[in-house]
Amino acid sequence: MSEEEPRQRPLDVTIVLLPESSIMSLASVLDPMRAANRVVPEPVFRWKILSPQGRPVLLTCGVEIRVDGAFADVTSGDALLLIAGFNQDRHADRAFVARLKKVARRFGIVAGIESGCWLLARSGLLDGRDATAHWEELEDFAAAFPALNVRADRFVTDGPLWTSGGASPTFDMMLHLVRARFGSAVALDVASVFVYDETHAATDAQPLVSLGRLGEREPELAAAIRLMERTIDRPLTVAALARRLGFSTRKLETLFASGLGIGPGAYYLRLRLTAAQRLVRDTSLSIQDVALRSGFDSLSAFSRAFRNHFGASPLKLRAELRGK
């Protein structure tokens, strides 16, 4: 924006932050707006943070965030951003969801960030629309809301309803907002403040493993890991993996040994057990279902492998977490 252009009214953004949210998701919303205000002559964003009851919000990292009011105080604005993490159903009751459905029409954009997408879906606002969720919850999200077209994209914009799968996609989504409202030059300046190379498109799939530069340095190893991701619930033998990739078994073993210092079979098992741990920790699925989703036909074999890797059985780990 040049000094000759008419001043734009700052975009009014209301952030609704639920307890047990991620500080990364909150920062991915706030800091791009702060940076945008820094790189232009006049502020282009103004925002306030609300919580369900107007009380400070305790995040998963233990940091408490002061807020400007309660969700009941929300009126209207340009964008309503809902940030949620664990136990969103516990922190947002039916009255919250009903109010969300009522006030959403007073905003030009309504976005669900991480588990905030569940709030939008519970309100019915996403019915018939494209949406995404965090990759750990995509399958359950699609099953819970069959009226949605659930996509594995990093973030999805469908008219005024936006959804983002996690903290990094949310940063990309905020850059998309800056670009759409204030131009590509401003968005580039904002990304540069954080030394951030925006290499992902909205439609890029959310990965189970964030490969970073490994994908560029070792594309064959990255392809093997991606194939493992896709087959966690129906694991292949190392020989079958190699055949699917067009490698010899020896080459596959060499790729993993030199790139990660671990054999492909051991890495595959660790990937499956890590996925299982998340399901034990963050869902109410039965241990039998967790075993099946992580590729174990035998419950005893699953429990033994889980205990060997994490030092406790899945039942014991879940009991300890619930006790806390």
C-alpha positions in Angstrom: 0.0 0.0 0.0 1.4 3.4 -1.0 0.7 6.7 0.8 -1.4 7.7 -2.2 -3.8 4.9 -1.8 -6.9 5.5 0.5 -6.5 4.1 3.9 -8.0 0.7 4.5 -10.1 0.0 7.6 -8.2 -2.5 9.7 -9.7 -6.0 9.5 -11.6 -6.8 12.7 -10.7 -10.3 13.9 -12.2 -12.1 16.9 -10.2 -15.0 18.2 -12.1 -17.5 20.4 -9.5 -19.6 22.3 -10.4 -22.8 24.1 -8.5 -24.4 27.0 -6.0 -27.1 26.1 -5.2 -25.4 22.8 -1.7 -25.3 21.3 0.5 -22.2 21.8 1.8 -22.8 18.3 -1.7 -22.6 16.8 -2.4 -19.3 18.7 1.0 -17.9 17.6 0.3 -18.9 14.0 -2.8 -16.7 14.1 -1.5 -13.7 16.1 2.1 -13.2 14.8 1.2 -12.9 11.0 -1.3 -10.2 12.0 1.3 -8.5 14.2 3.9 -8.7 11.4 1.4 -7.3 8.8 0.8 -4.3 11.0 4.6 -3.8 11.2 5.4 -3.9 7.5 2.7 -1.5 6.3 2.3 2.2 7.0 -1.0 1.8 8.8 -2.3 -1.1 10.8 -4.3 -3.6 8.7 -5.5 -5.9 11.6 -7.0 -5.4 15.0 -8.0 -8.3 17.1 -9.4 -9.4 20.5 -9.2 -12.8 22.2 -12.2 -14.3 23.9 -12.7 -17.5 25.8 -15.9 -19.5 26.4 -16.5 -18.0 29.9 -14.2 -15.0 29.8 -11.7 -16.6 32.0 -7.9 -16.9 31.3 -7.1 -19.9 29.1 -4.6 -22.5 30.1 -2.8 -23.9 27.0 -1.4 -27.4 26.7 2.2 -26.1 27.4 1.1 -24.6 30.8 1.0 -21.0 29.7 -2.0 -19.0 30.7 -3.4 -16.5 28.2 -5.4 -13.4 29.4 -8.4 -12.7 27.3 -10.5 -9.6 26.5 -13.9 -11.1 27.3 -16.3 -14.0 26.9 -17.7 -15.6 23.8 -21.1 -14.4 24.9 -19.8 -10.9 24.2 -19.1 -11.5 20.5 -21.1 -9.3 18.1 -19.8 -9.1 14.6 -16.6 -8.5 12.6 -14.6 -9.4 9.6 -13.2 -12.8 10.8 -14.1 -15.2 13.6 -11.3 -17.6 14.3 -11.9 -20.6 16.6 -8.8 -22.2 18.1 -9.3 -25.5 20.0 -7.2 -28.5 20.9 -7.8 -31.3 23.2 -11.3 -32.0 24.6 -13.1 -29.4 22.6 -16.4 -31.0 23.4 -15.8 -30.5 27.1 -14.8 -26.8 26.8 -17.6 -25.9 24.3 -21.1 -27.0 25.4 -24.3 -27.0 23.4 -25.0 -23.4 24.3 -21.6 -22.4 22.9 -22.3 -24.3 19.7 -25.7 -22.8 19.3 -24.3 -19.3 19.8 -21.6 -20.0 17.2 -24.3 -21.0 14.7 -26.2 -17.8 15.4 -23.3 -15.3 15.3 -21.4 -16.9 12.4 -23.5 -15.1 9.8 -22.3 -11.7 11.2 -18.7 -12.4 10.1 -17.2 -12.5 6.6 -14.9 -15.4 7.4 -15.4 -18.1 10.1 -12.4 -20.4 10.6 -11.9 -23.5 12.6 -8.2 -24.1 13.6 -7.0 -27.5 14.6 -9.9 -28.9 16.7 -11.8 -25.7 16.0 -13.1 -27.4 12.9 -15.1 -29.8 15.1 -16.9 -26.8 16.6 -17.9 -25.6 13.1 -19.0 -29.1 12.2 -21.0 -29.6 15.4 -22.8 -26.3 14.6 -23.8 -27.6 11.2 -22.1 -24.7 9.5 -19.9 -27.0 7.4 -22.7 -29.3 6.2 -22.2 -29.8 2.4 -18.9 -28.1 2.4 -15.2 -29.0 2.0 -13.3 -29.1 5.3 -10.2 -30.5 6.9 -9.0 -31.4 10.4 -5.7 -32.4 12.0 -4.4 -35.5 10.3 -4.7 -37.6 13.5 -8.4 -37.0 13.5 -9.3 -37.0 9.8 -10.9 -40.5 9.8 -12.9 -39.8 12.9 -13.9 -36.4 11.7 -15.2 -37.8 8.5 -17.1 -40.6 10.3 -18.6 -38.1 12.8 -19.8 -35.7 10.1 -20.8 -37.6 7.0 -22.5 -34.4 5.5 -19.0 -32.9 5.0 -16.5 -33.5 2.2 -13.5 -34.1 4.4 -10.1 -33.5 2.7 -6.6 -34.2 3.9 -5.4 -30.7 2.7 -3.3 -28.5 4.9 -6.1 -25.9 5.0 -9.4 -25.5 3.2 -11.4 -22.4 2.2 -14.9 -23.0 1.1 -16.6 -19.7 0.8 -16.7 -18.0 4.2 -15.9 -21.2 6.0 -12.2 -22.0 6.5 -10.6 -24.9 8.3 -7.0 -25.7 9.1 -5.3 -28.9 10.2 -2.7 -27.6 12.6 -0.3 -24.8 13.5 1.9 -24.8 10.4 -1.0 -24.9 8.0 -2.6 -22.1 10.0 0.4 -19.9 9.4 -0.1 -20.6 5.7 -3.8 -19.9 6.0 -3.1 -16.5 7.6 -0.6 -15.7 4.8 -3.4 -16.6 2.4 -5.7 -14.1 4.2 -3.1 -11.4 4.1 -2.5 -12.0 0.4 -6.2 -12.0 -0.4 -6.9 -8.8 1.5 -3.7 -6.7 1.2 -1.8 -8.2 -1.7 1.1 -10.6 -2.4 3.8 -8.0 -1.6 2.5 -7.6 2.0 2.2 -11.4 2.4 5.8 -11.8 1.2 7.0 -9.2 3.7 5.1 -11.0 6.5 6.7 -14.3 5.6 10.1 -12.7 5.4 9.7 -11.4 9.0 9.8 -15.0 10.1 12.4 -16.1 7.6 9.6 -18.4 6.3 9.7 -20.0 2.8 6.1 -20.6 1.9 6.6 -23.8 -0.1 3.2 -25.5 0.7 0.0 -25.1 -1.2 -3.4 -25.3 0.7 -4.1 -28.5 -1.1 -0.9 -30.2 -0.1 -1.7 -33.3 2.0 -1.0 -33.3 5.7 1.9 -35.7 6.4 2.1 -38.1 9.3 5.9 -37.5 9.3 7.2 -34.0 8.6 10.2 -34.7 6.4 11.5 -31.2 6.0 14.6 -31.1 3.8 14.9 -34.9 3.9 12.4 -35.0 1.1 14.8 -33.0 -1.1 18.0 -34.7 0.0 16.8 -38.3 0.0 13.7 -38.5 -2.2 13.8 -42.3 -2.4 13.9 -42.6 1.4 11.1 -40.0 1.7 9.0 -42.1 -0.8 9.5 -45.1 1.4 8.4 -43.3 4.5 5.3 -41.9 2.7 4.4 -45.5 1.7 4.7 -46.6 5.3 2.4 -43.8 6.4 -0.2 -44.9 4.0 -0.1 -48.5 5.1 0.1 -48.2 8.9 -3.2 -50.2 9.3 -2.2 -52.8 6.8 1.6 -53.0 7.1 3.7 -54.6 4.3 6.8 -56.7 4.7 10.1 -55.1 4.0 10.3 -57.1 0.8 6.8 -56.0 -0.3 7.7 -52.4 0.5 10.8 -52.6 -1.7 8.9 -54.2 -4.5 6.2 -51.4 -4.4 8.9 -48.8 -4.5 10.9 -50.5 -7.3 13.9 -51.1 -5.1 15.8 -54.2 -4.0 15.4 -55.1 -0.3 19.1 -54.4 0.1 18.8 -50.9 -1.3 15.9 -50.2 1.0 17.8 -51.3 4.0 20.8 -49.2 2.9 18.6 -46.1 2.5 17.3 -46.4 6.0 20.7 -47.3 7.6 22.5 -44.3 5.9 19.6 -41.8 6.2 18.1 -42.6 9.6 20.5 -45.0 11.3 17.7 -47.6 11.7 16.4 -50.5 9.6 13.2 -50.1 7.6 11.4 -52.8 9.6 12.3 -51.2 12.9 11.3 -47.7 11.7 8.0 -49.0 10.3 7.2 -50.6 13.7 8.1 -47.4 15.5 5.9 -45.4 13.1 2.9 -47.7 13.8 3.5 -47.7 17.6 3.8 -43.9 17.7 0.4 -43.7 15.8 -1.0 -46.2 18.4 0.3 -44.1 21.3 -1.6 -41.1 20.0 -4.8 -43.1 19.7 -4.4 -44.5 23.3 -3.6 -41.0 24.6 -6.0 -38.8 22.7 -9.1 -40.9 21.9 -11.6 -43.2 23.6 -11.1 -46.0 21.0 -10.9 -49.5 22.6 -7.5 -51.0 22.8 -8.6 -53.6 20.3 -9.5 -50.9 17.8 -6.2 -49.1 18.4 -4.4 -52.3 17.7 -6.2 -52.8 14.4 -5.7 -49.2 13.3 -2.0 -49.6 13.9 -1.7 -52.9 11.9 -1.9 -55.5 14.7 -4.2 -58.5 14.3 -3.3 -59.8 17.7 -4.1 -57.8 20.8 -1.4 -59.6 22.8 1.2 -58.9 20.2 0.2 -55.3 20.1 0.4 -54.9 23.9 3.7 -56.6 24.0 5.2 -54.4 21.3 3.7 -51.3 22.9 5.1 -52.2 26.3 8.6 -52.9 24.9 8.6 -49.5 23.1 7.0 -47.2 25.7 7.7 -49.1 29.0 4.0 -49.5 29.8 1.1 -51.4 28.3 -1.5 -49.4 26.4 -4.1 -49.9 29.2 -1.7 -48.8 31.9 -0.7 -45.7 29.9 -4.3 -44.7 29.4 -5.1 -45.3 33.1 -2.2 -43.1 34.1 -3.2 -40.3 31.8 -6.8 -40.4 33.0 -5.5 -40.3 36.5 -3.6 -37.1 35.8 
